[in-house]
Amino acid sequence: MNKGFQMFADRVFFVFAFAVIYLTPHQPLAAAESPVVGQLVDAVNLVGAEDIYLDGDYAYIPCRQGQRLTICSIKDPAHPRVVSSFSHSLLGAASGFDRNGNTIYVTSMNTSQLLVLDATDKTSLRLLGSVAIGGKGRLYKLAYRNGYCFIPNADLRKLFVVDVRNPQDPKVVGSATVTTGADEPFSVLLRGDFALVGTIRGTQSRLAVIDISNPAQPRLTTQVFGPEIGHVSGQVVDELYYSVNWDKNAFLIFDVADAGNPKLYAKLVDKQLGAPNRCVVAGDRAYLPMVDGNGIAVVDISDPEKPQFLTSVRDNVLMQRTYGAAVRDHLLYVASRDGSSLVIIDRNKIEKK
């Protein structure tokens, strides 16, 4: 072999070796660094995912466009799977969810129904009873406590109270007008003797306070207004209510030590929040599903008087129009409406801790 040919062969070998050693591991390395622990995409059972709620080894996902309530196993976070999916002629656009043990409460936005389900057997949910809420009107969220469901009706501008102590025969027992304006009641959170109801749309939205000390006679007591106050959907930790307003790109914190007189404690208005529509809190972080951002925004709440946008994780396909989030330990569970997906994320890797 002549010397020139040998030099040529050595160069070819070097380039080949470089490609094998340095280029081939690139994709696996990127995958290893991804915050995604597991994912499930299902164009039937998860289409239009509206929210996500955790219970032991299971995640409950109401699906608005899919007109169903889907249960997924999250026992193995790397391999989530559908366990069952409940659909029924009374269940149109599934929007609100709460539970009491194995009894499940689901609101149907476009059929104005509250459905009561038995989830003792997670593989086969069973309808126990149902009731029309106001006869007509869109139902969004709901909250359950001590035998009663509290349900806002957007079109009727009212909060309805339903006695569900007999799950086979739920009955509407009371209602209170939330607003007489153009805004519509959307979310509801229970705190002490009060229901905190956030409204949407209209030229002026609000956080309305309804006294529910007597569930059969709820009454409006207080209203909180502000240029970014509306929607108000989130979570209470200690005496602070962490919430959002999606159309204002706002993260809102209310002091609810006196639940009958909530006060705006702090706010963050930032386009980087991507039209947030829910809020879940873990430690000194708040996680906000982004309708426009296709992912999750992370807000630093270590100083709740000065919340700050920290970072975000996005995926324009897998997390397209994110609507739900839940946290357990180091894992973040994300439900995506247009992505028809459940995505499980290592939240520590979002910040590369």
C-alpha positions as CSV (number, residue, x, y, z in Angstrom):
1,M,0.0,0.0,0.0
2,N,1.5,3.3,-1.0
3,K,1.9,6.2,1.5
4,G,-0.7,8.5,-0.1
5,F,-3.3,5.9,-0.1
6,Q,-2.6,5.1,3.6
7,M,-2.9,8.7,4.6
8,F,-6.3,8.9,2.7
9,A,-7.5,5.7,4.5
10,D,-6.4,7.1,7.9
11,R,-8.4,10.3,7.3
12,V,-11.5,8.4,6.2
13,F,-11.2,6.2,9.4
14,F,-10.8,9.3,11.6
15,V,-13.9,11.0,10.1
16,F,-15.9,7.8,10.5
17,A,-14.7,7.4,14.1
18,F,-15.5,11.0,14.9
19,A,-19.0,10.6,13.5
20,V,-19.6,7.4,15.5
21,I,-18.2,8.7,18.8
22,Y,-19.6,12.3,18.8
23,L,-22.5,12.4,16.5
24,T,-24.4,9.2,17.1
25,P,-24.9,9.7,20.8
26,H,-26.4,13.2,20.2
27,Q,-30.0,12.2,19.9
28,P,-30.0,9.7,22.9
29,L,-28.3,12.4,24.9
30,A,-31.0,14.9,24.1
31,A,-33.7,12.3,24.9
32,A,-32.1,11.6,28.3
33,E,-32.2,15.3,29.1
34,S,-35.8,15.7,28.1
35,P,-38.1,16.5,31.1
36,V,-40.8,14.2,29.6
37,V,-41.0,11.0,31.7
38,G,-43.9,9.4,30.0
39,Q,-46.7,10.3,27.5
40,L,-50.0,9.0,26.2
41,V,-51.7,10.3,23.1
42,D,-55.2,9.0,22.3
43,A,-57.3,10.7,19.7
44,V,-60.5,9.1,21.0
45,N,-60.2,8.9,24.8
46,L,-58.2,12.1,25.4
47,V,-59.5,14.4,22.7
48,G,-60.4,17.8,24.1
49,A,-58.8,17.1,27.5
50,E,-60.2,19.8,29.8
51,D,-58.4,19.1,33.1
52,I,-56.6,16.5,35.2
53,Y,-57.2,15.2,38.7
54,L,-55.1,12.6,40.6
55,D,-56.3,9.9,42.9
56,G,-53.8,7.3,43.9
57,D,-52.6,5.4,40.9
58,Y,-55.2,7.0,38.6
59,A,-55.7,10.3,36.8
60,Y,-59.2,11.4,35.9
61,I,-59.4,13.5,32.7
62,P,-62.7,15.1,31.7
63,C,-62.7,15.7,27.9
64,R,-64.8,18.5,26.6
65,Q,-64.7,17.8,22.8
66,G,-64.5,14.1,23.5
67,Q,-67.7,14.1,25.6
68,R,-66.3,11.7,28.1
69,L,-64.5,11.1,31.3
70,T,-61.4,9.1,30.9
71,I,-59.4,7.3,33.7
72,C,-55.7,6.6,33.1
73,S,-53.4,4.5,35.1
74,I,-50.3,6.5,36.3
75,K,-48.9,3.7,38.4
76,D,-45.9,3.5,36.0
77,P,-45.3,7.2,35.1
78,A,-43.2,6.1,32.2
79,H,-46.1,4.2,30.6
80,P,-49.4,5.8,31.4
81,R,-52.4,4.0,29.9
82,V,-56.2,4.3,29.5
83,V,-58.1,2.2,32.0
84,S,-61.6,3.2,31.0
85,S,-63.5,6.0,29.4
86,F,-67.1,6.8,30.3
87,S,-69.5,8.3,27.8
88,H,-73.3,8.8,27.9
89,S,-76.1,10.6,26.1
90,L,-76.4,13.0,29.0
91,L,-72.7,13.7,29.0
92,G,-71.9,16.3,26.4
93,A,-68.9,18.6,26.8
94,A,-67.4,17.3,30.0
95,S,-66.1,20.4,31.8
96,G,-66.2,20.2,35.6
97,F,-65.1,17.4,38.0
98,D,-64.9,16.6,41.7
99,R,-65.1,13.5,43.8
100,N,-66.0,12.1,47.2
101,G,-64.2,8.8,47.5
102,N,-65.4,6.6,44.7
103,T,-68.4,8.9,43.9
104,I,-67.6,11.2,41.0
105,Y,-69.3,14.4,40.0
106,V,-69.1,15.6,36.4
107,T,-70.7,18.6,34.8
108,S,-71.7,18.6,31.1
109,M,-71.3,22.1,29.7
110,N,-73.7,21.9,26.8
111,T,-76.4,19.6,28.2
112,S,-76.7,21.5,31.5
113,Q,-76.4,18.3,33.5
114,L,-74.7,17.2,36.6
115,L,-73.9,13.5,36.4
116,V,-73.1,11.4,39.5
117,L,-70.9,8.3,38.8
118,D,-69.8,5.3,40.8
119,A,-66.0,4.7,40.3
120,T,-65.6,1.8,42.6
121,D,-64.6,-0.3,39.6
122,K,-62.2,2.0,37.7
123,T,-62.5,-0.2,34.6
124,S,-66.2,0.4,34.3
125,L,-67.8,3.6,35.6
126,R,-71.5,3.5,36.3
127,L,-74.1,6.3,36.2
128,L,-75.9,6.7,39.5
129,G,-78.0,9.7,38.9
130,S,-78.2,13.1,37.1
131,V,-80.0,16.4,37.3
132,A,-80.4,19.5,35.1
133,I,-78.9,22.6,36.5
134,G,-81.2,25.5,35.9
135,G,-82.8,23.8,32.9
136,K,-80.5,25.4,30.4
137,G,-77.1,27.1,30.2
138,R,-73.4,26.2,30.0
139,L,-71.8,24.6,33.0
140,Y,-68.1,24.9,33.5
141,K,-66.5,24.0,36.9
142,L,-67.9,22.6,40.1
143,A,-66.9,22.0,43.7
144,Y,-68.1,19.3,46.1
145,R,-68.3,19.5,49.9
146,N,-70.2,17.7,52.6
147,G,-73.0,16.3,50.4
148,Y,-73.4,19.3,48.2
149,C,-72.2,20.3,44.7
150,F,-71.7,24.0,43.9
151,I,-72.1,24.7,40.2
152,P,-71.9,28.0,38.2
153,N,-74.3,28.3,35.3
154,A,-72.7,30.8,32.8
155,D,-75.8,31.7,30.8
156,L,-78.1,32.2,33.9
157,R,-75.3,34.1,35.8
158,K,-76.0,32.0,38.9
159,L,-74.3,29.6,41.3
160,F,-76.5,26.5,41.9
161,V,-76.4,24.3,44.9
162,V,-77.2,20.6,44.5
163,D,-77.9,18.1,47.3
164,V,-76.1,14.9,46.3
165,R,-76.4,13.0,49.5
166,N,-78.6,10.6,47.7
167,P,-76.5,10.0,44.6
168,Q,-79.4,8.3,42.8
169,D,-81.6,11.3,43.2
170,P,-79.5,14.6,43.2
171,K,-81.7,17.7,43.7
172,V,-81.1,21.4,43.1
173,V,-81.8,23.1,46.5
174,G,-80.7,26.7,46.0
175,S,-79.2,29.3,43.8
176,A,-77.7,32.8,44.0
177,T,-77.1,35.4,41.3
178,V,-73.4,35.9,40.8
179,T,-73.5,38.8,38.4
180,T,-76.1,40.9,36.5
181,G,-73.4,42.1,34.1
182,A,-72.3,40.7,30.8
183,D,-69.6,38.5,32.5
184,E,-70.3,34.8,33.2
185,P,-69.6,32.7,36.2
186,F,-66.9,30.1,35.4
187,S,-64.9,28.8,38.3
188,V,-65.7,28.0,41.9
189,L,-63.6,27.4,45.0
190,L,-64.9,26.7,48.5
191,R,-63.3,28.3,51.5
192,G,-64.9,28.2,54.9
193,D,-68.6,29.4,54.6
194,F,-68.0,30.9,51.2
195,A,-67.8,30.0,47.5
196,L,-65.4,32.1,45.5
197,V,-66.7,32.4,42.0
198,G,-64.6,33.8,39.1
199,T,-66.3,35.2,36.1
200,I,-65.2,35.4,32.4
201,R,-65.9,37.6,29.4
202,G,-67.8,40.9,29.6
203,T,-66.2,44.3,29.8
204,Q,-65.6,43.7,33.5
205,S,-65.1,40.4,35.2
206,R,-64.9,39.8,39.0
207,L,-64.3,37.5,41.9
208,A,-67.7,37.0,43.5
209,V,-68.1,35.8,47.1
210,I,-71.2,33.7,47.9
211,D,-72.2,32.9,51.5
212,I,-73.0,29.2,51.5
213,S,-73.3,28.7,55.3
214,N,-76.9,27.6,54.5
215,P,-76.5,25.7,51.3
216,A,-80.2,26.0,50.6
217,Q,-80.0,29.8,50.7
218,P,-76.7,31.0,49.1
219,R,-76.3,34.7,48.8
220,L,-73.9,37.1,47.2
221,T,-72.0,39.1,49.8
222,T,-68.9,40.7,48.2
223,Q,-67.3,41.3,44.8
224,V,-63.7,42.0,44.0
225,F,-62.9,44.0,40.9
226,G,-59.7,45.0,39.1
227,P,-58.4,45.4,35.6
228,E,-56.9,41.8,35.6
229,I,-59.4,40.1,37.9
230,G,-61.4,37.4,36.2
231,H,-61.5,33.7,35.5
232,V,-59.7,33.2,38.9
233,S,-59.1,29.5,38.7
234,G,-56.4,27.9,40.9
235,Q,-55.5,26.6,44.3
236,V,-55.4,27.7,47.9
237,V,-52.2,27.1,49.9
238,D,-52.3,28.2,53.6
239,E,-54.1,31.6,53.4
240,L,-53.2,32.5,49.8
241,Y,-55.3,31.7,46.7
242,Y,-53.0,31.3,43.7
243,S,-54.9,31.8,40.4
244,V,-54.9,33.0,36.9
245,N,-56.8,35.1,34.3
246,W,-56.0,33.8,30.8
247,D,-57.2,36.6,28.6
248,K,-55.1,39.1,30.6
249,N,-52.0,36.9,30.8
250,A,-52.3,37.4,34.6
251,F,-51.2,35.4,37.6
252,L,-53.1,36.5,40.6
253,I,-52.6,35.9,44.4
254,F,-55.5,36.7,46.8
255,D,-55.3,36.8,50.6
256,V,-58.2,34.6,51.7
257,A,-57.5,34.5,55.4
258,D,-60.9,36.2,55.7
259,A,-62.6,34.2,52.9
260,G,-65.7,36.5,53.1
261,N,-63.5,39.5,52.2
262,P,-60.7,38.3,49.8
263,K,-58.1,40.9,48.9
264,L,-55.7,41.0,45.9
265,Y,-52.3,40.3,47.4
266,A,-50.0,40.3,44.4
267,K,-50.1,39.9,40.6
268,L,-47.9,39.2,37.7
269,V,-49.0,40.3,34.2
270,D,-46.6,38.8,31.5
271,K,-47.2,37.6,27.9
272,Q,-44.7,34.8,28.6
273,L,-47.5,33.2,30.7
274,G,-49.1,32.2,27.4
275,A,-52.8,32.8,28.3
276,P,-52.8,30.6,31.5
277,N,-56.1,28.9,32.3
278,R,-55.3,26.9,35.5
279,C,-52.8,27.0,38.3
280,V,-51.3,24.3,40.5
281,V,-48.8,25.0,43.3
282,A,-45.9,22.9,44.7
283,G,-43.5,24.4,47.2
284,D,-42.3,27.8,45.9
285,R,-43.4,27.2,42.3
286,A,-46.7,27.7,40.5
287,Y,-47.3,25.8,37.3
288,L,-49.6,27.3,34.7
289,P,-51.0,25.5,31.7
290,M,-50.7,27.8,28.7
291,V,-53.6,27.8,26.1
292,D,-51.5,29.9,23.7
293,G,-48.1,28.8,24.8
294,N,-48.6,25.0,24.2
295,G,-46.9,24.0,27.5
296,I,-46.4,25.0,31.1
297,A,-45.2,28.3,32.5
298,V,-43.4,28.2,35.8
299,V,-43.7,31.1,38.2
300,D,-41.4,31.6,41.2
301,I,-43.5,32.3,44.3
302,S,-40.8,32.1,46.9
303,D,-41.7,35.7,47.6
304,P,-45.4,35.7,47.1
305,E,-45.5,39.5,47.2
306,K,-43.4,39.5,44.1
307,P,-44.2,36.5,41.8
308,Q,-41.8,36.2,38.9
309,F,-41.9,34.3,35.6
310,L,-39.1,31.8,35.8
311,T,-39.2,29.5,32.7
312,S,-41.5,27.4,30.6
313,V,-41.6,24.0,28.9
314,R,-43.3,23.8,25.5
315,D,-44.2,21.3,22.8
316,N,-46.3,22.6,19.9
317,V,-47.6,19.1,19.1
318,L,-47.6,17.0,22.3
319,M,-48.9,19.8,24.5
320,Q,-50.9,21.8,22.0
321,R,-53.4,24.0,23.9
322,T,-52.6,22.8,27.4
323,Y,-55.6,22.9,29.8
324,G,-54.9,20.8,32.8
325,A,-52.0,20.3,35.3
326,A,-51.5,18.4,38.6
327,V,-48.4,17.9,40.7
328,R,-47.3,14.9,42.8
329,D,-43.8,14.9,44.3
330,H,-41.3,15.7,41.5
331,L,-43.8,14.9,38.7
332,L,-46.0,17.2,36.8
333,Y,-49.0,15.8,35.0
334,V,-50.2,17.7,32.0
335,A,-53.4,17.3,29.9
336,S,-53.5,18.9,26.5
337,R,-56.8,19.6,24.7
338,D,-55.6,19.7,21.0
339,G,-52.7,17.4,21.7
340,S,-55.2,14.7,23.0
341,S,-52.5,13.8,25.4
342,L,-51.4,13.1,29.0
343,V,-47.8,14.1,29.5
344,I,-45.8,13.4,32.6
345,I,-42.8,15.7,33.3
346,D,-40.0,15.7,35.7
347,R,-40.5,19.2,37.0
348,N,-37.0,19.4,38.4
349,K,-35.6,19.1,34.9
350,I,-37.6,22.1,33.7
351,E,-35.3,24.2,35.8
352,K,-32.4,21.8,35.5
353,K,-32.0,21.6,39.2
